[in-house]
Amino acid sequence: MPTLRQLRSYERWVSDQPDTERALTVDLTPGRIVIWGKAPFRVISLSDLNPGNWPTEYEEAWDAASRPDVASWKDRPMRLGVQRDTDAADPERSGIVPAHGQWVILPEHYSVCRSCGELPPCPEAFTDRIMAVESHRIDFEMRLVHGTCHGCGKPVSRRERSILFPGDNLIRPDLGANTAVFHTRQSCLPIALSYQDRWLAAEPGRAERISW
């Protein structure tokens, strides 16, 4: 089932840089520029870890996968050495990452924010983007009335398939109890699932109303 974070995709930072590529860890080569933690890093080195030096979580995952051949196991740990691309004095640093981890590769000539030097969207622009979406969401929620779908704002008729979440309305408490209703059509389902996350957390012991 999608998590609340996955459904609120506008809160997930994604580079605005055009002409990017994607690559697996095993395909990274020295000199390529990857995005790591919203910053550009140039690859310095890449090597496999000796199984005797694997972190515990990788050992447990390998056991859970029935101990496949280490050389071909896609989740085997590798040590990736990088250096921040915008700072030649930055010391090389390394991290342990899965062999088939996904990376965004920047072109040699990439954009940075003129004001702060960060990759776009920079923190200020990204915050403004989230605030704009949240403002629109709040405006939408304030216009909800009894009997309207809390996903699309349109009336829910008896002929339409819908789901009602009993108890307090977690979006509009002022509408009273047993008023949080959603269409179960594809366009409204993600919002209904997001609401279900909140509804389940609000009262331990509740059972899912929608399966995914």
Backbone as a chain_set.jsonl record, in Angstrom:
{"seq": "MPTLRQLRSYERWVSDQPDTERALTVDLTPGRIVIWGKAPFRVISLSDLNPGNWPTEYEEAWDAASRPDVASWKDRPMRLGVQRDTDAADPERSGIVPAHGQWVILPEHYSVCRSCGELPPCPEAFTDRIMAVESHRIDFEMRLVHGTCHGCGKPVSRRERSILFPGDNLIRPDLGANTAVFHTRQSCLPIALSYQDRWLAAEPGRAERISW", "coords": {"N": [[0.839, -1.194, 0.0], [0.532, 2.273, -0.793], [2.444, 4.74, 0.947], [1.788, 7.558, 3.104], [3.675, 9.534, 2.59], [4.495, 8.846, -0.023], [2.167, 9.364, -1.429], [1.869, 12.087, -1.082], [3.414, 13.432, -3.13], [4.443, 15.885, -3.887], [5.992, 16.746, -1.855], [8.337, 15.495, -2.113], [11.624, 15.872, -3.01], [12.77, 16.5, -6.24], [15.073, 16.694, -8.83], [15.218, 19.55, -10.969], [16.792, 19.725, -13.135], [17.379, 19.539, -16.588], [18.089, 16.996, -19.095], [19.196, 14.889, -17.617], [20.434, 11.635, -16.613], [19.845, 8.188, -15.716], [21.317, 5.76, -13.589], [22.602, 2.606, -12.427], [24.238, 1.72, -9.356], [26.383, -0.077, -9.865], [27.099, 0.64, -12.387], [28.318, 3.058, -12.267], [31.026, 5.23, -12.915], [34.34, 6.583, -12.353], [34.442, 10.115, -12.315], [31.887, 10.679, -13.208], [28.958, 12.604, -12.44], [26.886, 12.604, -9.718], [23.689, 12.944, -8.073], [23.467, 13.356, -4.713], [21.883, 13.415, -1.783], [20.614, 15.825, -2.527], [22.665, 17.311, -3.567], [25.439, 17.936, -5.846], [27.783, 15.432, -6.566], [30.975, 14.225, -7.461], [31.976, 11.161, -8.782], [34.521, 9.244, -7.361], [35.576, 6.73, -6.715], [34.72, 3.197, -6.778], [33.885, 0.184, -5.285], [33.575, -3.324, -4.472], [32.494, -4.713, -1.35], [34.222, -6.773, 0.97], [32.652, -9.745, 1.988], [33.01, -10.299, 4.714], [33.093, -7.829, 5.846], [30.633, -6.709, 5.683], [27.891, -4.584, 6.557], [25.529, -5.179, 9.22], [22.81, -5.065, 8.4], [22.918, -5.683, 5.694], [23.917, -8.275, 5.722], [21.777, -9.593, 6.951], [19.772, -9.161, 5.043], [20.827, -10.584, 2.919], [20.791, -13.195, 3.937], [18.016, -13.451, 4.19], [17.342, -13.51, 1.556], [18.005, -16.027, 0.815], [20.733, -16.447, 0.538], [22.061, -15.729, -2.094], [24.327, -15.923, -4.986], [27.078, -13.971, -4.324], [28.481, -12.242, -6.086], [26.639, -11.655, -8.073], [24.436, -10.742, -6.79], [21.974, -8.349, -6.549], [21.571, -6.597, -4.449], [23.917, -6.434, -3.043], [26.386, -4.935, -0.929], [28.243, -2.008, -1.78], [31.137, 0.082, -1.803], [31.124, 3.448, -2.231], [33.013, 6.11, -3.34], [33.116, 9.613, -3.196], [33.282, 13.122, -4.121], [32.402, 16.403, -3.282], [31.168, 18.249, -5.925], [31.168, 20.994, -6.32], [33.092, 22.052, -4.741], [36.353, 22.103, -4.653], [38.098, 21.758, -2.597], [36.862, 20.113, -0.888], [36.93, 17.248, 1.138], [37.424, 13.831, 0.12], [34.728, 11.598, 0.462], [32.963, 8.676, 1.619], [30.478, 6.103, 1.157], [28.3, 3.35, 1.93], [26.482, 1.553, -0.343], [23.731, -0.07, -2.106], [24.291, -2.438, -4.774], [22.56, -2.226, -6.983], [21.446, 0.242, -6.614], [19.659, 3.243, -7.396], [20.613, 6.056, -9.299], [20.686, 9.542, -10.074], [22.148, 11.034, -12.805], [24.039, 13.834, -13.466], [24.504, 16.19, -16.169], [27.653, 17.335, -17.546], [27.647, 20.101, -17.658], [25.688, 21.684, -15.602], [22.836, 23.204, -13.947], [22.73, 25.689, -11.313], [21.332, 27.4, -8.489], [21.285, 30.917, -8.692], [21.27, 32.516, -6.425], [21.843, 30.942, -4.107], [23.447, 28.858, -4.853], [22.697, 26.185, -4.862], [21.421, 23.037, -6.204], [18.692, 23.178, -8.505], [15.271, 22.331, -7.724], [16.096, 24.894, -5.471], [16.373, 25.212, -1.844], [14.729, 27.452, -1.065], [13.051, 27.892, -3.305], [11.86, 25.384, -3.44], [10.476, 25.253, -1.019], [8.638, 27.329, -1.442], [7.175, 26.165, -3.478], [5.972, 23.97, -2.207], [4.415, 25.351, -0.317], [2.618, 26.655, -1.996], [1.127, 24.527, -3.032], [0.054, 23.517, -0.65], [-1.475, 25.698, 0.162], [-3.4, 25.767, -1.829], [-4.583, 23.285, -1.312], [-5.665, 23.692, 1.277], [-7.529, 25.691, 0.739], [-9.265, 24.252, -0.905], [-10.202, 22.293, 0.926], [-11.581, 23.865, 2.756], [-13.829, 24.481, 1.355], [-15.376, 22.242, 1.303], [-18.448, 20.472, 1.79], [-21.234, 18.877, 3.47], [-21.682, 15.605, 2.27], [-20.05, 15.764, 0.061], [-17.34, 14.513, -1.878], [-14.281, 14.058, -0.307], [-12.037, 13.919, -1.73], [-12.278, 14.885, -4.383], [-14.144, 16.897, -4.214], [-16.656, 16.868, -5.331], [-20.221, 16.115, -5.341], [-21.321, 13.089, -3.73], [-23.108, 10.57, -5.035], [-25.816, 8.192, -4.539], [-25.575, 6.195, -6.371], [-22.963, 5.977, -6.968], [-19.861, 4.367, -6.248], [-18.484, 4.461, -3.076], [-16.635, 5.33, -0.079], [-16.966, 5.585, 3.381], [-15.531, 7.002, 6.234], [-15.947, 6.228, 9.46], [-16.473, 8.083, 12.522], [-14.686, 10.943, 13.925], [-14.293, 13.68, 11.653], [-11.357, 14.102, 10.101], [-10.383, 15.983, 8.422], [-12.217, 18.095, 8.14], [-13.311, 18.868, 10.953], [-15.463, 20.402, 11.814], [-17.645, 19.639, 10.324], [-18.77, 17.557, 11.567], [-19.209, 14.199, 12.997], [-18.726, 11.113, 11.136], [-18.688, 12.006, 8.453], [-16.667, 12.035, 6.634], [-16.179, 11.235, 3.521], [-15.437, 9.484, 0.511], [-15.108, 9.134, -3.036], [-14.516, 5.997, -4.651], [-13.304, 5.851, -7.018], [-10.588, 5.833, -9.427], [-9.253, 8.324, -9.559], [-9.786, 9.551, -7.125], [-8.956, 7.782, -5.242], [-6.163, 7.788, -4.3], [-6.177, 9.986, -2.492], [-8.069, 9.155, -0.678], [-6.77, 6.925, 0.395], [-4.618, 8.183, 1.588], [-5.976, 9.617, 3.539], [-6.925, 7.446, 4.982], [-4.579, 6.505, 6.196], [-4.152, 8.496, 8.132], [-6.517, 8.213, 9.574], [-6.36, 5.597, 10.599], [-4.151, 5.906, 12.279], [-5.166, 7.652, 14.13], [-6.755, 6.296, 15.924], [-5.869, 3.585, 17.55], [-6.165, 0.129, 16.669], [-8.121, 0.189, 14.79], [-9.435, -1.129, 11.713], [-8.363, -1.485, 8.327], [-10.175, 0.257, 5.865], [-9.994, 0.348, 3.182], [-8.42, -1.714, 0.891], [-5.26, -2.198, -0.757]], "CA": [[0.0, 0.0, 0.0], [1.337, 3.496, -0.797], [2.523, 5.457, 2.211], [1.354, 8.952, 3.032], [4.748, 10.291, 1.949], [4.466, 8.572, -1.457], [1.007, 10.006, -2.008], [2.129, 13.522, -1.084], [4.64, 13.448, -3.925], [4.976, 17.233, -4.032], [6.951, 16.966, -0.783], [9.559, 14.757, -2.422], [12.505, 16.683, -3.843], [13.21, 15.914, -7.509], [15.858, 17.683, -9.557], [14.628, 20.203, -12.138], [17.816, 19.78, -14.176], [17.092, 18.75, -17.786], [19.179, 16.182, -19.673], [19.806, 13.962, -16.673], [20.333, 10.22, -16.92], [19.759, 7.338, -14.53], [22.275, 4.664, -13.647], [22.739, 1.777, -11.242], [25.526, 1.882, -8.684], [27.424, -0.878, -10.518], [27.456, 1.252, -13.666], [28.977, 4.339, -12.046], [32.461, 5.252, -13.199], [34.978, 7.813, -11.884], [34.236, 11.302, -13.137], [30.462, 10.972, -13.392], [28.418, 13.467, -11.39], [25.622, 12.08, -9.225], [23.004, 13.721, -7.04], [23.446, 12.626, -3.446], [21.411, 14.354, -0.765], [20.259, 17.087, -3.198], [23.888, 18.029, -3.955], [26.219, 17.245, -6.88], [29.034, 14.806, -6.139], [31.697, 13.537, -8.531], [32.408, 9.825, -8.382], [35.97, 9.057, -7.282], [35.899, 5.304, -6.721], [33.634, 2.263, -6.507], [34.436, -1.15, -5.075], [32.773, -4.273, -3.691], [32.949, -4.945, 0.017], [34.437, -8.159, 1.367], [31.514, -10.184, 2.811], [33.32, -10.234, 6.135], [32.962, -6.435, 6.298], [29.28, -6.217, 5.402], [27.075, -4.124, 7.681], [24.563, -6.18, 9.669], [21.566, -5.064, 7.63], [23.147, -6.371, 4.427], [24.02, -9.701, 6.027], [20.429, -10.086, 7.204], [19.05, -9.169, 3.772], [21.394, -11.683, 2.125], [20.224, -14.413, 4.513], [16.587, -13.491, 3.855], [17.239, -13.811, 0.117], [18.525, -17.397, 0.657], [22.16, -16.387, 0.246], [22.393, -15.875, -3.518], [25.72, -15.679, -5.361], [27.416, -12.602, -3.926], [28.912, -11.423, -7.223], [25.509, -11.265, -8.916], [23.318, -10.276, -5.966], [21.751, -6.936, -6.863], [21.561, -5.777, -3.237], [25.181, -6.526, -2.31], [26.891, -3.602, -0.6], [29.434, -1.503, -2.453], [31.626, 1.332, -1.222], [31.19, 4.501, -3.234], [33.772, 7.28, -2.923], [32.704, 10.801, -3.94], [33.75, 14.427, -3.671], [31.431, 17.422, -3.673], [31.666, 18.779, -7.19], [31.276, 22.455, -6.319], [34.116, 22.469, -3.777], [37.559, 21.319, -4.929], [38.79, 21.506, -1.339], [36.062, 19.179, -0.095], [37.611, 15.951, 1.235], [36.682, 12.679, -0.409], [33.946, 10.888, 1.462], [32.465, 7.428, 1.056], [29.285, 5.536, 1.759], [27.978, 1.991, 1.495], [25.229, 1.61, -1.092], [23.45, -1.328, -2.804], [24.821, -2.516, -6.134], [21.569, -1.782, -7.954], [20.841, 1.503, -6.207], [19.359, 4.138, -8.517], [21.247, 7.374, -9.203], [20.462, 10.541, -11.136], [23.44, 11.5, -13.308], [23.977, 15.191, -14.01], [25.414, 16.463, -17.277], [28.859, 18.06, -17.122], [27.236, 21.499, -17.478], [24.377, 21.651, -14.96], [22.403, 24.486, -13.391], [22.63, 25.906, -9.873], [20.627, 28.634, -8.169], [22.163, 32.085, -8.669], [21.309, 33.102, -5.086], [22.422, 30.11, -3.045], [24.384, 27.884, -5.406], [22.193, 24.823, -4.749], [20.743, 22.503, -7.38], [17.274, 23.513, -8.529], [14.8, 23.508, -6.998], [16.853, 25.18, -4.26], [15.48, 25.159, -0.675], [13.717, 28.518, -1.058], [12.081, 27.626, -4.362], [11.132, 24.163, -3.098], [9.524, 25.617, 0.035], [7.566, 28.102, -2.073], [6.367, 25.225, -4.256], [5.148, 23.218, -1.254], [3.438, 26.267, 0.265], [1.579, 26.913, -3.001], [0.265, 23.349, -3.072], [-0.664, 23.45, 0.617], [-2.467, 26.77, 0.157], [-4.493, 25.304, -2.697], [-5.261, 22.195, -0.609], [-6.451, 24.26, 2.372], [-8.674, 26.375, 0.126], [-10.175, 23.196, -1.338], [-10.812, 21.656, 2.088], [-12.52, 24.794, 3.385], [-15.048, 24.547, 0.535], [-16.115, 20.981, 1.395], [-19.718, 20.494, 2.522], [-21.788, 17.544, 3.71], [-22.034, 14.825, 1.094], [-19.108, 15.91, -1.049], [-16.144, 13.69, -1.795], [-13.153, 14.803, 0.234], [-10.924, 13.788, -2.667], [-12.458, 15.74, -5.57], [-15.032, 18.006, -3.899], [-17.948, 16.732, -6.01], [-21.199, 15.357, -4.552], [-21.293, 11.63, -3.814], [-24.474, 10.086, -5.206], [-26.039, 6.826, -4.077], [-25.218, 5.268, -7.442], [-21.512, 5.914, -7.085], [-19.165, 3.625, -5.216], [-17.794, 5.386, -2.192], [-16.241, 4.789, 1.219], [-17.104, 6.556, 4.464], [-14.71, 6.691, 7.402], [-16.701, 6.631, 10.651], [-15.746, 8.818, 13.554], [-14.437, 12.36, 13.666], [-13.78, 14.076, 10.348], [-10.003, 14.596, 10.363], [-10.106, 17.093, 7.505], [-13.116, 19.181, 8.538], [-14.011, 18.475, 12.178], [-16.69, 21.168, 11.989], [-18.75, 18.994, 9.615], [-19.325, 16.541, 12.443], [-18.749, 12.818, 12.849], [-19.253, 10.275, 10.048], [-18.896, 12.833, 7.252], [-15.509, 11.935, 5.737], [-16.559, 10.293, 2.477], [-14.616, 9.575, -0.701], [-15.337, 8.224, -4.146], [-13.459, 4.978, -4.759], [-12.774, 5.875, -8.386], [-9.126, 5.896, -9.462], [-8.738, 9.675, -9.343], [-9.965, 9.935, -5.726], [-8.418, 6.745, -4.381], [-4.951, 8.164, -3.561], [-6.503, 10.872, -1.375], [-8.757, 8.318, 0.303], [-5.743, 6.112, 1.06], [-3.876, 9.102, 2.447], [-6.837, 9.863, 4.702], [-6.97, 6.22, 5.772], [-3.376, 6.492, 7.031], [-4.399, 9.366, 9.281], [-7.649, 7.651, 10.302], [-5.852, 4.437, 11.338], [-3.249, 6.386, 13.323], [-5.918, 8.436, 15.118], [-7.366, 5.407, 16.914], [-5.283, 2.243, 17.439], [-7.11, -0.982, 16.641], [-9.008, 0.279, 13.632], [-9.092, -1.972, 10.574], [-8.369, -0.771, 7.056], [-11.443, 0.295, 5.133], [-9.648, 0.164, 1.767], [-7.22, -2.518, 0.647], [-4.548, -1.71, -1.954]], "C": [[0.878, 1.249, 0.0], [1.342, 4.141, 0.578], [2.044, 6.879, 1.995], [2.396, 9.792, 2.317], [4.749, 10.084, 0.442], [3.304, 9.29, -2.125], [1.187, 11.521, -2.066], [3.433, 13.761, -1.839], [5.236, 14.839, -4.075], [5.972, 17.558, -2.922], [8.269, 16.244, -1.031], [10.395, 15.566, -3.398], [12.938, 15.889, -5.071], [13.923, 17.004, -8.289], [15.094, 18.236, -10.757], [15.597, 20.24, -13.321], [17.404, 18.937, -15.388], [18.309, 17.92, -18.199], [19.905, 15.323, -18.647], [19.653, 12.535, -17.181], [20.163, 9.462, -15.608], [20.723, 6.172, -14.695], [22.248, 3.886, -12.343], [24.117, 2.018, -10.625], [26.639, 1.16, -9.439], [27.899, -0.257, -11.826], [28.142, 2.607, -13.51], [30.482, 4.215, -12.308], [33.058, 6.571, -12.697], [34.771, 8.971, -12.861], [32.787, 11.643, -13.355], [29.956, 11.772, -12.196], [27.044, 12.95, -10.997], [25.0, 13.049, -8.226], [22.922, 12.849, -5.801], [23.038, 13.622, -2.374], [21.144, 15.739, -1.319], [21.471, 17.892, -3.639], [24.645, 17.239, -5.014], [27.538, 16.699, -6.332], [29.66, 14.084, -7.333], [32.219, 12.207, -8.009], [33.931, 9.732, -8.446], [36.331, 7.578, -7.406], [34.657, 4.479, -6.423], [34.243, 0.873, -6.358], [33.475, -2.014, -4.281], [33.357, -4.394, -2.293], [33.182, -6.439, 0.231], [33.275, -8.583, 2.263], [31.769, -10.136, 4.306], [33.18, -8.843, 6.715], [31.573, -5.859, 6.048], [28.606, -5.691, 6.665], [25.995, -5.17, 7.993], [23.312, -6.233, 8.8], [21.721, -5.756, 6.283], [23.282, -7.879, 4.638], [22.632, -10.304, 6.225], [19.622, -10.156, 5.913], [19.529, -10.313, 2.884], [20.854, -13.023, 2.625], [18.754, -14.561, 4.122], [16.359, -13.828, 2.387], [17.786, -15.196, -0.21], [19.964, -17.427, 0.153], [22.503, -16.622, -1.23], [23.884, -15.643, -3.764], [26.054, -14.211, -5.118], [27.717, -11.722, -5.126], [27.76, -10.929, -8.076], [24.318, -10.735, -8.115], [23.16, -8.772, -6.122], [21.782, -6.03, -5.632], [22.861, -5.867, -2.446], [25.722, -5.121, -2.046], [28.162, -3.254, -1.371], [29.851, -0.203, -1.758], [31.831, 2.34, -2.347], [31.932, 5.696, -2.664], [33.421, 8.469, -3.801], [33.358, 12.045, -3.361], [32.762, 15.466, -4.157], [31.966, 18.185, -4.871], [31.897, 20.279, -7.172], [32.341, 22.964, -5.361], [35.345, 21.582, -3.945], [38.314, 20.979, -3.656], [38.043, 20.506, -0.46], [36.752, 17.83, -0.046], [36.754, 14.838, 0.642], [35.943, 12.006, 0.738], [33.389, 9.624, 0.822], [31.233, 6.961, 1.805], [29.059, 4.142, 1.209], [26.585, 2.001, 0.896], [24.995, 0.282, -1.802], [23.9, -1.281, -4.253], [23.842, -2.01, -7.187], [20.805, -0.553, -7.463], [20.682, 2.419, -7.412], [19.969, 5.517, -8.276], [20.827, 8.255, -10.368], [21.833, 11.092, -11.514], [23.266, 12.886, -13.934], [24.89, 15.323, -15.22], [26.612, 17.265, -16.779], [28.559, 19.537, -16.887], [25.817, 21.495, -16.919], [24.096, 22.998, -14.301], [22.481, 24.491, -11.869], [21.918, 27.233, -9.658], [21.614, 29.797, -8.074], [22.324, 32.635, -7.26], [22.061, 32.257, -4.069], [23.377, 29.038, -3.554], [23.938, 26.439, -5.31], [21.547, 24.363, -6.057], [19.273, 22.903, -7.345], [16.409, 22.243, -8.435], [15.569, 23.688, -5.686], [15.881, 25.205, -3.074], [14.384, 26.225, -0.678], [12.635, 28.249, -2.094], [11.231, 26.4, -4.027], [10.1, 24.437, -2.013], [8.358, 26.396, -0.535], [6.616, 27.181, -2.839], [5.431, 24.44, -3.337], [4.055, 24.106, -0.665], [2.3, 26.56, -0.707], [0.603, 25.749, -3.072], [-0.58, 23.266, -1.807], [-1.758, 24.519, 0.68], [-3.677, 26.372, -0.685], [-5.286, 24.205, -1.992], [-6.161, 22.731, 0.501], [-7.69, 24.952, 1.836], [-9.725, 25.359, -0.315], [-10.923, 22.6, -0.148], [-11.836, 22.563, 2.767], [-13.829, 24.898, 2.61], [-15.852, 23.249, 0.563], [-17.4, 21.169, 2.201], [-20.19, 19.057, 2.707], [-22.099, 16.855, 2.377], [-21.108, 14.984, -0.086], [-17.887, 15.043, -0.802], [-14.985, 14.543, -1.311], [-11.903, 14.665, -0.636], [-11.038, 14.737, -3.838], [-13.388, 16.915, -5.327], [-16.403, 17.924, -4.555], [-18.905, 15.907, -5.164], [-21.062, 13.854, -4.78], [-22.742, 11.149, -3.896], [-24.591, 8.641, -4.739], [-25.615, 5.798, -5.128], [-23.71, 5.081, -7.566], [-20.91, 5.103, -5.935], [-18.356, 4.606, -4.376], [-17.434, 4.665, -0.895], [-16.343, 5.896, 2.256], [-16.265, 6.086, 5.65], [-15.457, 7.165, 8.645], [-15.821, 7.341, 11.673], [-15.548, 10.266, 13.162], [-13.902, 12.574, 12.257], [-12.42, 14.739, 10.575], [-9.592, 15.733, 9.436], [-10.925, 18.317, 7.896], [-13.908, 18.763, 9.768], [-15.351, 19.185, 12.36], [-17.882, 20.57, 11.252], [-19.397, 17.904, 10.459], [-18.79, 15.151, 12.154], [-19.412, 12.14, 11.651], [-19.565, 11.073, 8.781], [-17.732, 12.751, 6.263], [-15.773, 10.843, 4.705], [-15.733, 10.545, 1.22], [-15.187, 8.676, -1.786], [-14.223, 7.177, -4.127], [-12.947, 4.875, -6.183], [-11.263, 6.143, -8.339], [-8.588, 7.281, -9.124], [-8.841, 10.118, -7.878], [-9.288, 8.968, -4.763], [-7.135, 7.148, -3.646], [-5.231, 9.054, -2.358], [-7.216, 10.09, -0.283], [-7.762, 7.462, 1.083], [-4.9, 6.963, 2.01], [-4.68, 9.399, 3.712], [-6.881, 8.63, 5.594], [-5.748, 6.096, 6.681], [-3.602, 7.304, 8.3], [-5.479, 8.775, 10.181], [-7.207, 6.46, 11.146], [-4.975, 4.877, 12.51], [-4.001, 7.096, 14.452], [-6.51, 7.563, 16.221], [-6.822, 4.001, 16.741], [-6.358, 1.153, 17.482], [-8.086, -0.92, 15.488], [-8.514, -0.628, 12.503], [-9.172, -1.153, 9.297], [-9.749, -0.85, 6.41], [-11.205, 0.047, 3.644], [-8.385, -0.674, 1.705], [-6.599, -2.064, -0.65], [-3.533, -2.728, -2.403]], "O": [[1.876, 1.29, 0.72], [0.341, 4.088, 1.293], [1.912, 7.345, 0.864], [2.051, 10.668, 1.524], [4.976, 11.034, -0.307], [3.43, 9.77, -3.252], [0.709, 12.167, -2.999], [4.421, 14.227, -1.271], [6.426, 14.964, -4.365], [6.717, 18.532, -3.026], [9.208, 16.37, -0.245], [9.933, 15.906, -4.487], [13.409, 14.758, -4.961], [13.421, 18.123, -8.393], [14.413, 17.499, -11.469], [15.249, 20.738, -14.391], [17.11, 17.751, -15.24], [19.415, 18.131, -17.703], [21.098, 15.058, -18.792], [18.844, 12.263, -18.068], [20.319, 10.028, -14.527], [20.919, 5.663, -15.798], [21.915, 4.427, -11.289], [25.042, 2.468, -11.302], [27.719, 1.718, -9.632], [28.978, -0.589, -12.317], [28.506, 3.236, -14.503], [31.11, 3.215, -11.96], [32.349, 7.574, -12.623], [34.909, 8.813, -14.074], [32.471, 12.793, -13.662], [30.463, 11.635, -11.083], [26.142, 12.864, -11.831], [25.691, 13.865, -7.615], [22.378, 11.745, -5.835], [23.772, 14.569, -2.092], [21.419, 16.734, -0.648], [21.325, 19.044, -4.047], [24.518, 16.016, -5.084], [28.31, 17.429, -5.709], [28.971, 13.422, -8.109], [32.823, 12.134, -6.939], [34.548, 10.091, -9.449], [37.273, 7.216, -8.112], [33.671, 4.985, -5.887], [35.024, 0.437, -7.204], [32.66, -1.507, -3.51], [34.555, -4.202, -2.082], [32.424, -7.269, -0.272], [32.937, -7.865, 3.204], [30.835, -9.951, 5.086], [33.149, -8.678, 7.934], [31.364, -4.654, 6.187], [28.737, -6.292, 7.731], [25.604, -5.946, 7.122], [22.809, -7.314, 8.496], [20.769, -6.352, 5.779], [22.811, -8.667, 3.818], [22.345, -11.392, 5.727], [18.868, -11.107, 5.706], [18.734, -10.937, 2.181], [20.499, -13.887, 1.824], [18.301, -15.65, 3.768], [15.314, -14.364, 2.019], [18.008, -15.514, -1.378], [20.354, -18.338, -0.577], [23.161, -17.606, -1.567], [24.612, -15.22, -2.865], [25.389, -13.319, -5.644], [27.263, -10.58, -5.187], [27.878, -9.897, -8.736], [23.31, -10.327, -8.692], [24.092, -8.01, -5.863], [21.996, -4.824, -5.757], [22.913, -5.425, -1.298], [25.529, -4.219, -2.861], [29.034, -4.098, -1.581], [29.019, 0.511, -1.199], [32.601, 2.115, -3.28], [31.541, 6.24, -1.631], [33.426, 8.352, -5.026], [33.912, 12.025, -2.261], [32.328, 15.424, -5.308], [33.081, 18.706, -4.839], [32.729, 20.788, -7.923], [32.484, 24.174, -5.182], [35.383, 20.457, -3.449], [39.087, 20.021, -3.629], [38.541, 20.104, 0.591], [37.129, 17.304, -1.093], [35.525, 14.9, 0.661], [36.472, 11.865, 1.841], [33.352, 9.52, -0.404], [30.98, 7.371, 2.938], [29.568, 3.796, 0.143], [25.622, 2.407, 1.547], [25.955, -0.435, -2.081], [23.893, -0.224, -4.884], [24.261, -1.424, -8.185], [19.656, -0.334, -7.849], [21.485, 2.37, -8.343], [19.855, 6.075, -7.184], [20.638, 7.787, -11.49], [22.585, 11.556, -10.658], [22.439, 13.073, -14.825], [25.923, 14.659, -15.301], [26.566, 17.818, -15.68], [29.157, 20.157, -16.007], [24.853, 21.325, -17.665], [24.995, 23.82, -14.122], [22.324, 23.458, -11.218], [21.903, 28.088, -10.544], [22.663, 29.671, -7.442], [23.383, 33.162, -6.919], [22.827, 32.785, -3.263], [24.046, 28.379, -2.758], [24.711, 25.54, -5.64], [21.176, 25.176, -6.903], [18.672, 22.962, -6.272], [16.765, 21.206, -8.994], [15.681, 22.756, -4.89], [14.669, 25.219, -3.288], [13.238, 25.936, -0.332], [11.444, 28.362, -1.801], [10.03, 26.378, -4.296], [8.983, 23.923, -2.069], [7.21, 26.159, -0.158], [5.404, 27.394, -2.847], [4.251, 24.263, -3.642], [2.909, 23.679, -0.525], [1.149, 26.698, -0.293], [-0.608, 25.953, -3.162], [-1.777, 22.983, -1.868], [-2.845, 24.264, 1.198], [-4.823, 26.609, -0.304], [-6.515, 24.185, -2.061], [-7.296, 22.277, 0.652], [-8.775, 24.822, 2.402], [-10.923, 25.572, -0.128], [-12.139, 22.421, -0.206], [-12.841, 22.085, 3.293], [-14.833, 25.358, 3.153], [-16.897, 23.158, -0.081], [-17.432, 21.929, 3.17], [-19.599, 18.13, 2.154], [-22.698, 17.448, 1.48], [-21.35, 14.395, -1.14], [-17.456, 14.863, 0.336], [-14.737, 15.625, -1.844], [-10.85, 15.22, -0.322], [-10.047, 15.334, -4.259], [-13.432, 17.84, -6.137], [-17.233, 18.813, -4.361], [-18.468, 15.087, -4.356], [-20.73, 13.406, -5.877], [-23.508, 11.301, -2.944], [-23.586, 7.952, -4.564], [-25.329, 4.649, -4.79], [-23.244, 4.134, -8.199], [-21.391, 5.152, -4.803], [-17.642, 5.461, -4.9], [-17.872, 3.542, -0.649], [-15.865, 7.009, 2.038], [-16.292, 4.911, 6.016], [-15.589, 8.369, 8.865], [-14.597, 7.208, 11.675], [-16.149, 10.76, 12.208], [-13.15, 11.751, 11.735], [-12.342, 15.812, 11.172], [-8.562, 16.372, 9.652], [-10.403, 19.429, 7.975], [-15.06, 18.345, 9.645], [-16.266, 18.644, 12.98], [-19.02, 20.951, 11.522], [-20.456, 17.386, 10.103], [-18.029, 14.94, 11.21], [-20.495, 12.527, 11.212], [-20.579, 10.841, 8.122], [-17.797, 13.33, 5.179], [-15.606, 9.658, 4.994], [-15.379, 11.683, 0.912], [-15.69, 7.589, -1.501], [-13.122, 7.441, -3.645], [-12.24, 3.928, -6.526], [-10.738, 6.621, -7.333], [-7.557, 7.391, -8.46], [-8.067, 10.968, -7.437], [-9.072, 9.3, -3.597], [-7.025, 6.87, -2.452], [-4.596, 8.901, -1.315], [-6.994, 10.332, 0.904], [-7.9, 7.295, 2.294], [-4.521, 6.518, 3.093], [-4.133, 9.429, 4.814], [-6.876, 8.747, 6.819], [-5.867, 5.632, 7.815], [-3.283, 6.857, 9.402], [-5.37, 8.828, 11.406], [-7.635, 6.327, 12.292], [-5.042, 4.301, 13.597], [-3.531, 7.137, 15.589], [-6.74, 8.04, 17.332], [-7.28, 3.282, 15.853], [-7.329, 1.248, 18.233], [-8.807, -1.885, 15.236], [-7.313, -0.859, 12.363], [-9.973, -0.223, 9.205], [-10.397, -1.897, 6.417], [-12.1, -0.407, 2.931], [-7.399, -0.381, 2.382], [-7.299, -1.599, -1.55], [-2.832, -2.508, -3.391]]}, "num_chains": 1, "name": "protein.A"}
